[in-house]
Amino acid sequence: MINRVVLVGRLTKNPELRYTPNGVAVTSFTIAVNRPFSNQQGERDADFIPVVVWRRQAENAANFLQKEVLPALTAAFRHAIMRIMKVGAFM
């Protein structure tokens, strides 16, 4: 069974890096993913996906992603939580 999600979209603002009381890095950001079709007015709507990344990937996301970057996220769904497996970016 395949349990893989790939999202490519624009960051709505720069990622926010913070640390838990135990020192675990966590970064949050939102990406806007354009829908592949137009609505009745001929406009393309977007879905806004909130993303939370933990540990080393959180630090990488905070260091390399910014509002102008087009990130590609690969994730797996587990119990209604999307766990980010890899964060990449296209400049």
Backbone as numpy.savetxt, mean C-alpha at the origin, in Angstrom:
# Nx Ny Nz CAx CAy CAz Cx Cy Cz
-4.07 -23.72 -3.75 -4.91 -22.55 -3.75 -4.02 -21.31 -3.75
-4.35 -20.36 -4.58 -3.60 -19.11 -4.67 -4.27 -18.06 -3.79
-3.51 -17.43 -2.97 -4.00 -16.39 -2.08 -3.08 -15.18 -2.22
-3.19 -14.49 -3.34 -2.25 -13.42 -3.65 -3.03 -12.21 -4.18
-2.65 -11.04 -3.70 -3.24 -9.78 -4.15 -2.10 -8.87 -4.59
-2.25 -8.23 -5.74 -1.27 -7.26 -6.22 -2.00 -5.95 -6.46
-1.53 -4.88 -5.84 -2.12 -3.55 -6.00 -1.05 -2.59 -6.50
-1.41 -1.77 -7.48 -0.54 -0.71 -7.97 -1.36 0.57 -7.96
-0.87 1.59 -7.29 -1.60 2.84 -7.21 -0.71 3.96 -6.72
-1.29 5.14 -6.60 -0.55 6.33 -6.17 -0.72 6.55 -4.67
0.36 6.93 -4.00 0.27 7.29 -2.60 -0.49 8.61 -2.47
-1.39 8.68 -1.50 -2.15 9.91 -1.29 -1.37 10.92 -0.45
-0.42 10.43 0.36 0.50 11.29 1.13 1.69 10.43 1.53
2.71 11.06 2.06 3.91 10.33 2.46 3.62 9.34 3.59
4.30 8.20 3.61 4.11 7.22 4.68 4.50 7.78 6.04
3.85 7.28 7.09 4.15 7.70 8.46 4.80 6.53 9.19
6.07 6.68 9.55 6.79 5.64 10.30 6.70 5.93 11.78
6.35 4.92 12.55 6.33 5.04 14.00 6.75 3.69 14.59
6.91 3.64 15.88 7.35 2.42 16.55 6.40 2.10 17.70
6.14 0.81 17.89 5.33 0.38 19.02 6.15 0.53 20.30
5.52 0.42 21.48 6.29 0.48 22.73 7.38 -0.59 22.82
7.21 -1.68 22.09 8.22 -2.75 22.08 9.30 -2.52 21.03
9.24 -1.39 20.31 10.26 -1.06 19.32 10.05 -1.65 17.94
8.84 -2.13 17.65 8.54 -2.71 16.34 8.11 -1.58 15.40
8.76 -1.50 14.24 8.44 -0.46 13.25 7.10 -0.75 12.59
6.32 0.30 12.39 5.05 0.19 11.68 4.87 1.46 10.84
4.48 1.27 9.60 4.27 2.38 8.67 2.87 2.27 8.10
2.20 3.40 7.97 0.87 3.39 7.37 0.80 4.42 6.25
0.03 4.09 5.24 -0.21 5.00 4.12 -1.44 4.52 3.37
-1.91 5.35 2.46 -3.07 5.01 1.64 -2.67 5.11 0.18
-3.10 4.12 -0.62 -2.87 4.20 -2.05 -4.21 4.32 -2.77
-4.21 5.11 -3.83 -5.38 5.27 -4.69 -5.17 4.39 -5.92
-6.05 3.41 -6.08 -5.95 2.47 -7.20 -7.06 2.79 -8.19
-6.67 3.18 -9.41 -7.67 3.49 -10.43 -8.40 2.24 -10.88
-9.70 2.37 -11.06 -10.49 1.26 -11.59 -10.23 1.15 -13.09
-10.31 -0.05 -13.65 -9.97 -0.24 -15.07 -11.06 0.20 -16.04
-12.14 0.77 -15.53 -13.24 1.18 -16.41 -13.73 2.56 -16.00
-14.47 3.21 -16.88 -15.01 4.54 -16.62 -16.44 4.44 -16.11
-16.86 5.44 -15.34 -18.24 5.48 -14.88 -19.14 6.08 -15.97
-20.40 6.31 -15.67 -21.34 6.82 -16.67 -20.99 8.22 -17.16
-20.23 8.98 -16.37 -19.81 10.32 -16.78 -18.49 10.27 -17.56
-17.96 9.09 -17.79 -16.71 8.96 -18.53 -15.46 9.16 -17.68
-15.64 9.24 -16.35 -14.51 9.44 -15.45 -14.10 8.10 -14.85
-12.81 7.98 -14.55 -12.31 6.77 -13.90 -12.27 6.98 -12.40
-13.02 6.18 -11.69 -13.03 6.25 -10.23 -11.80 5.55 -9.67
-11.52 5.82 -8.42 -10.39 5.17 -7.74 -10.87 4.60 -6.41
-10.24 3.53 -6.01 -10.46 2.96 -4.68 -9.29 3.37 -3.81
-9.57 3.77 -2.57 -8.53 4.20 -1.65 -8.30 3.08 -0.63
-7.11 2.49 -0.69 -6.79 1.31 0.10 -5.83 1.71 1.23
-6.27 1.59 2.50 -5.34 1.85 3.61 -4.39 0.67 3.76
-3.12 0.96 3.99 -2.08 -0.07 4.08 -1.29 0.15 5.37
-1.04 -0.94 6.07 -0.17 -0.93 7.25 0.92 -1.97 7.02
2.17 -1.56 7.17 3.32 -2.43 6.94 4.13 -2.50 8.23
4.61 -3.69 8.56 5.31 -3.91 9.83 6.78 -4.26 9.63
7.56 -4.03 10.65 8.95 -4.44 10.81 9.85 -3.85 9.72
10.74 -4.66 9.16 11.72 -4.13 8.20 11.05 -3.55 6.96
9.98 -4.19 6.48 9.26 -3.64 5.33 8.69 -2.26 5.65
8.32 -2.03 6.91 7.82 -0.71 7.31 8.91 0.34 7.17
10.12 0.01 7.62 11.23 0.95 7.50 11.59 1.19 6.04
11.58 0.14 5.23 11.86 0.29 3.80 10.80 1.17 3.13
9.54 0.93 3.44 8.47 1.73 2.85 8.62 3.20 3.22
8.93 3.47 4.49 9.08 4.86 4.94 10.28 5.53 4.28
11.34 4.78 4.03 12.55 5.35 3.43 12.44 5.57 1.93
11.71 4.71 1.23 11.74 4.74 -0.23 10.44 5.20 -0.89
9.34 5.18 -0.18 8.07 5.60 -0.79 7.78 7.04 -0.42
7.24 7.77 -1.38 6.78 9.13 -1.14 5.61 9.39 -2.06
4.97 10.51 -1.88 3.72 10.79 -2.58 3.83 10.64 -4.09
4.94 10.96 -4.70 5.07 10.90 -6.16 5.32 9.49 -6.68
5.59 8.54 -5.80 5.98 7.18 -6.19 4.74 6.32 -6.43
4.86 5.43 -7.39 3.79 4.48 -7.72 4.16 3.12 -7.13
3.66 2.78 -5.92 4.06 1.52 -5.31 3.31 0.33 -5.88
3.97 -0.81 -5.88 3.34 -2.09 -6.21 3.39 -2.92 -4.95
2.24 -3.35 -4.46 2.16 -4.13 -3.23 1.74 -5.55 -3.57
2.45 -6.51 -3.02 2.07 -7.91 -3.13 1.68 -8.37 -1.74
0.51 -8.95 -1.61 0.02 -9.31 -0.28 -0.75 -10.62 -0.34
-1.01 -11.16 0.84 -1.85 -12.34 0.99 -2.93 -12.02 2.02
-4.15 -12.48 1.79 -5.23 -12.28 2.76 -5.19 -13.37 3.80
-5.25 -12.97 5.06 -5.32 -13.93 6.16 -6.31 -13.38 7.18
-7.41 -14.06 7.36 -8.42 -13.69 8.35 -8.83 -12.22 8.22
-9.16 -11.83 7.01 -9.63 -10.47 6.70 -8.57 -9.40 6.93
-7.31 -9.80 7.06 -6.21 -8.84 7.20 -5.26 -9.06 6.03
-4.93 -7.99 5.33 -3.99 -8.11 4.23 -2.58 -7.95 4.78
-1.79 -8.99 4.63 -0.42 -8.98 5.12 0.50 -8.68 3.95
1.22 -7.58 4.03 2.09 -7.17 2.94 3.32 -8.06 2.91
3.53 -8.70 1.76 4.67 -9.59 1.60 5.86 -8.85 0.98
5.57 -7.92 0.09 6.64 -7.21 -0.61 6.13 -5.84 -1.02
6.94 -4.83 -0.86 6.61 -3.49 -1.30 7.66 -3.08 -2.32
7.22 -2.72 -3.51 8.13 -2.23 -4.54 7.66 -0.86 -4.98
8.46 -0.18 -5.74 8.09 1.16 -6.19 8.56 1.38 -7.61
7.75 2.13 -8.35 8.09 2.53 -9.71 8.21 4.04 -9.71
9.33 4.56 -10.13 9.53 6.01 -10.16 8.99 6.59 -11.46
